[in-house]
Amino acid sequence: MKADLVLSGADVVTPGGVVRADIAVKNGKIVCLTAGEMTPAADERIDVGGKIVLPGGVDTHTHLREPGFTHKEDILSGTRTAAAGGYTTVSGMPNVEPVTTTVERYLDAIEMYKRSSLVDFNHNPSPTRLEEIPKLAAAGALGFKVYMITDKGVSYPHMPELGVHHQGKLFEIGEAVQKTGLPLMVHPNNQELIDTLSDRAIAAGDTSYQTVARLSASYDGIVFDSAISYLCRMQEVLGFHLHVLHVRSPRSVEVIRTAKRNKQKVSAEINPHMIFLCNDWDEIERLGPYALNLWNGPDTTEMLWEAIRDGSIDVIGSDHAPHLREEKEIGWTNMFVAANGTPKIQETLPLFLDQVHAGRLSLERLVEIFSSTPAKLFGLYPRKGAIQVGSDADLVVVDPQKKQVLRNEDMLSKCGWSSWDGREVTGATLHTLVRGTFVYRDGEVVGKPGHGEHAKPLHREIAAQMAEAS
């Protein structure tokens, strides 16, 4: 057998551990992991000795802003940025225009990705229209996204049409999603309580970014924690797969741990800003609107790292959410009406590699939260999220010793800035391959629009193939 490509001499993170091996790729698949004379001949052979090869990142939480808000980002620019960040599969969110609440809109979005995406993709629709849920599942959605939040004073990015605050309505959504077997991703929030607290601040004439950030952590985090308590109790009685987003508070981590101990189907996501930004009040003071609009509260950093290490938190979701500078700047005086979100997909892997270098996180655990566990939770494993024979050759080559400074001018997102501008990290992405094809090579994006494929949950694909065969 002659391979298309061999990456030789790297330390490879496989499901069985880290091994020194050559990776042979043919027709977009990994065909063997060998060394020395056992490695097949190939059309191209690249020596990556001294480097580490990880399975490509699987990011189920991205905001690529298309359709409707392409002045901020679009699928092409967003997936170029993802490739530079070591991500090989991304899934968008429904807060686009029109919002993704029907199967027709979902399929329209998928066609946009097919034309433009450099990496493999999906899109998470909203389940607010109950009759659409089974049709969306049949069309290949990875999961559904619910927002228990709408914005104060603005209608974007948390649109009223997507907000679900009524517990009975949320219960009905849980019942319907349970029948599909797909995850229900939820942005937790106690909307009535945050409205009350926000109205008090506005009535007092205080719209500062400091006050808005403190609101989310006020009263010991009850705005966030009370929502998660209800979600976990609702999951317990309905049995659907609950995927909790934006985990950041001590009480919520304990609630999630309890659910896991009780063998509930509950998983949890952390975002890079929760562990590298919103836990640091000095950074919030310095960055203002460029640090989002929330604070985790005091003494949360080590608690969150422990939750990552012990599995209470299952995955990283970048929550890549770019806005232009002019949409953020108003937050210096009125944070309630500033655009909420920051770009993150290019910086996530370097930030976490830096923590591996510092000894805070093992390389194997990073691969779990970055690649393999999101692939497993959303039905893509072992095609995605693993370096093993038969898996897609979705690979990211990193230099664990390379120091770099994250800089605004190097960011590929349309917004052109980073909350971590000026931060030095150890660890850098060198190459990213999607199904054996370079999309990022030697620090340059080389992928072509339209290379990405629709990454559907495998059990759905198998069912469709069986139906077609019969």
Secondary structure, DSSP 8 states (H G I E B T S, - for coil): --EEEEEEEEEEEETTEEEEEEEEEETTEEEEEE-GGGS--EEEEEE-TT-EEEE-EEEEEE---TTT-TTT--HHHHHHHHHHTTEEEEEE-S-SSS-S-SHHHHHHHHHHHHHH-SSEEEE-----SGGGHHHHHHTT-S-EEEES---SS--SSS-TTTB---HHHHHHHHHHHHTTT-EEEEE---HHHHHHHHHHHHHTT---HHHHHHHHHHHHHHHHHHHHHHHHHHHHHH--EEEE-S---HHHHHHHHHHHHTT--EEEEE-HHHHHTTT-HHHHHHHGGGGTT----TT-HHHHHHHHHHTSS-EE---B----HHHHHGGGT-GGGS------TTTHHHHHHHHHHTTSS-HHHHHIIIIIHHHHHTT-TTTSS--STTSB--EEEEEEEEEEE--GGG--STT---TTTT-EEEEEEEEEEETTEEEEETTEE---TT---B---HHHHHHHHHHHH-
